[in-house]
């Protein structure tokens, strides 16, 4: 007798509904009849259209914008996949809590509430203002160069905790959510996830992360190739998002993927940051492809694989500033552009209301 296969990790997540595009013509008419030539506001115009479709209104509003930064440690970090020691993860979380990091500065500037979630940092912070303790493990993930980074149960737990956080944000009216991360070694995880879920060559997906030199980059590529070779089921599981995430992911990446699914289900606008956050989106999009309808790609980072991810997703980023910091900084920097798109939609005069003649036919 054959036993039935185990349920997928993501069975608990409701399906994300694709955007209802019935209002497209009305929204486009409103945009086109503002006091400007057609298309003169460039990327702000499709952004305003997307906002209207997500909220199903001609007058979208931005309410209680949050920026969720998930932090976790990676067992593979001790194997040399990063230029920095693993302790930098908890030290940077302390910097977030003290208000001294780039994401603190930029989220304040953007008017976003910063929430730092400890998904699995190998450090005991104790109860701290500004920190949400949602640890899946007190020691971080296992070393995926030797075996699975996490169990299926741990992976599901991380995703569910991410979704629960988003439900709490939605309950207080949040309808815009940016995503960031902190975890020494997580560009290596993101490279493996990206390779497995897109089929892009692994060597193309691997970048310098926190600043590896040429020798360090070559070592990183070698270690990640070893990690793939050590996965006996990779041939049959390579396209299975659940299996890939549990094998190579970090708790912070899994938490972000669950948070993205919950945010799209709640009809929020999702501000997607850089390489690691986009690897979490690749997982979420395999679970519910319609999650992409709710995404704004904040920027293209200077990490090697990020532009490849964006090209694979057929996504156009709002900004291209050469950033490679992570933390959600690109998402925070894009927020003023989202505010601008919403403001012109609501506050800019139309030709009719301003008494301005439209273009002659």
N, C-alpha and C positions, 0 to 999 in steps of 0.2 A: 504494500500500500504506500502510495506517495503522499507525503505530508504537504499541506498547502504552503505556499511561499509566505514569508513574513510580510506584514503590511509595510508599506513604504514609510520612511521616517516622517514624511510630510503629510500623511493622511489627515492629521488634525487641522491642517490649514484649509480654510474654505477657498474655493476657486475665486480668483480675481476676475472681476467682470471687465471685458474690454470697454473702452470709452464709447458711450452713446454719441454718435456724430450727427444726430439729427439737427442740432443747432448750428452746424458749421456755417451754413449759408448766412444765417442771421448774424452770427459773430463776425464773419468776414465782411459783411456789409457795414457793420458798425466801425470796424477797423479801417475799411477803405474810404469811408466818408469823414474821417477826421481831417482837420485842416493841414493836409500834407499831400504830396504826390503819392501815388500808389507805391507801396513797398519802401517808402523813404525811411522808415524806422528799422529797416533791416531785420535782424534776428529778433528784435523785440516784438515784431508783429506775430510770427508763429508762436512765440512764447505766450503772448496775450490770448491767442486763440486756444492754445492748450489749457491755460488756466480756466477759460470760460467753459471748455468741454469737460474738464475734470469736475468743476463745481456746478455745471449745468445752469449757467446764468450769464446774462449779458453784462453783469456788474460784479465781477469776481472780487473777493476780499481776502486779504492775507491775515490770518489770525494766529496768535500765539506761536510764532515760528520757533522750532526747537532744533538744536544740533546735538545728535547723539554720537558720542565717542565711546567705542567699546575697546577695552584693553585686555590683552591676554598674552601669556608666555608660551613659547614653542620649544619643545624638547630638542628640535634640530638646531636651535641656536647655539647650543654648546658644542655642536659638531663643526662649527666654523662657517655657517652660511651667511653670517653678518660681520660687518667690520666692528660692531659694538658688542660689548658684553651684555648678557641677559639682564643684569641688574639695571640697565638703563630703562627697561620697561617700567619698573616701579618708581624709579627716580623721576621719570617724565610724568607719571601719574601724579606724583607729589607736586611737580611743577604746575600741572593743570589745576590742582586743588589750591595752590597758592596764588593762582591767577597770573602766572608769569610766562606762559607759553604763547606762541603765535596764535593758537586757536582761541585763547582767552581774549587776546587783543582784537582779533578779527570778528569773533562772534559778538563781542560787545559793540563794535563798530556797526555791525549789520543788524543789531537789535534782535539777536537770537538768544534764547535761553540754552546755555550749555549744560548738558547732562553727561557725566562721566560714569560709565558702567564697568565695574570690575568683573569681567567674564571668566577670568582664570589667571590672574597674575600670581606669580610665586612669591607672595609677600603678604603679610598681615597688616592691613591698614587700620583695622579697628573701625568703629563707627566714626564717620567723618562727614561734615557738611559738604554737600556737592558731589558726594560719591555714592553710587548705588551698588550695593554688594549683591551681585547675582552670580557669584562664583559657581562654575560647574566643577572645578577642581582647584584645590589649594596649591597645586604644584605645576599647573599648566598642562599642555598636551604631552604625549609621549613623542619619542623621536621617530618620525616617519621614515627615516633612512633605514631603520631596522624593522619597522612594523607599522601598524595603524596608529595615527596620531590620537584618535579617540574611538571609543566604542560607539555603536549605533545609538545606544541609550544616551550617552553623553552628548552626541551630536543633536539628537532630538531635544534634549533638555536645553541646550544653548539656544536653539532656534525658538523654542517655546518661550523662553525667558525674554528673548528679544521682542517677540510678539506681545507679550504681557506689558512690557514697558511702553510700547506704542499704544496699546489700548488705554493706558493711563494718560498718555499725552492727548489722545483723542477725547477723553472724558472731560478735559479742561478746555477743549475747543481748538487744539492745534490742527492746522490744516497744511502746514509746510514743515517738512522734516529733512534736515541735512544729515549726512552720515560721515563719520570719521573713525579712525582706528589708531591704536598704539600697540605695538608688539614686536620686539626685536626678533628679526628672522621672518617677518610675515610677508616680505616681498618674495621670498623663496616659496612659501605656501601658495601665494597668488600665482606664481609662475607655473607651478605644477597643476593647479586647478585650471588655469587658462589653457595650458597645453591639452589637458584631458578633455575639456568641454568644447574646445573650438577646433582641435586638430592642428593648430599652429605649431610649427617646430619648437621643441623645448628650448633649444639654444637661442631662438629669436625672442622668447618670452622672458629670458633671464637677463636682468640688468644689474647695475651696481648697487642698488638699494641705498643703504646709508653711507655709501662712499667707498666701495671696494676698489682697490687698485687692480691692475691687469692680472696679477697672480691670484688675487682673491676672487676675482670674477671667474677665472678658469677653474679654481677650486670649487666654487659654488656650482658651476655647471656640471662638474664631475660628480659632486655629491648628489645633485638632483637627478642625474642620470642613474646613479646607484639606487636612489629611492624608488624610481620607476621600475628598475630591474628587480627590486626586492618585493614587488607586489605581484604575486603569482596569478591573481585573477584579473590583471589589468586588461587583458585582451577582451574579456567579456564584460567588464565593468567600466571600461574607459569612458563611456558616454552616460553612465548612470550617476546623476548628480548626488544622490544620497551616498553612494559608495565613494565617489571622489572626495566629497567634503569630509567624510569620516576618516578617510585614509590620509589626506594631506592637509586638511584645514586646520585653522586655529579656532579656539573657542570664540574669539572676537569676530572672526569671519562668519562662523555659523550664526552667531547672535545677530549680526548685521543682516544676513540673508532672511532670517525669520522676521526681523523688524521691517524689512522692505516689503515682504508679503503682507504683513498686517497693515502697513501704511497704505499700500495700494488698495487693499480691501476697504480701508476707511476713507478712500478717495482723497488722500493727501497728495500734494506735489512732493516728489522725491528729488532732492538735490544730491546728485551722485558725485563723489569726490574723485580720487585718483585710482591708481592701479589696484590696490588691495580692496578698496570698496567696490570697484568694478568687478573684481573676481567674485565677490559675494553676490553681486547682481547677476553674474552668469549662472550661478546656482539657482537664484530665485527665479530667473527667467526660464530655466529648464523646468522648474516646478509649475510655474504659471506664466506663460509667455506674455499675457496681457499686462504684466507688471511694467513692461517697457513703455506702455502708453502714458504712465504717470511720471516718467523720469525726465529730469533735465540734467544734461551732462555739463557739470559746472566748468570743467577745464580739461585740457590735455596736458598731462604731466610730462616731465622730462625723463621718467622711468621708461626704459626701452619698450616694455610690453604694452604700455597703456594705449599708445596710438594704434597698435595692432588690435587691441580689444575694441576700441572705438570703431575702427574700420570694419571689424567683423560684425559689430552690432549695427553698422550703417548709421552711426551716431555722429552728430556735429556738436563739438563742445562750444560753450559760450566764450570761454577765455583760452588763451594759449600764452602763458606767462613764463614757461620754463620752470614751473614749480615742481618739486619732488619731496615735499616735506611730509605729506599725509596729515593726520590729525583732523581732517575735515576742513583744512584751511581754504582749499579751492571752493568748497561748497559755501563757506561763509563769504568769500570774496564775490561770489556770483549773486548772493542774495540782493544787493542793491539793484542789480539788473532785473531781477524778478519784481522788485518793488516798482521799478520804472515802468515795466510792462503793464502792471496792474494799474498804476497811476494814470498812464496815458489813456488806457481803456475807459477809465471812469471820469477823468477830469479834463481831458483835452476836448476842445470844442469841435463840433462838426461844422462842415461848410454851411449847413442850413442855420444852425444856432448862432454862428458868428457872422452871418450875412456875407460870407466870402464866396465869390463865384467859383464854381468847379471848372475843371479842365474842359475845354470845348471838344465836342466830338469831331 
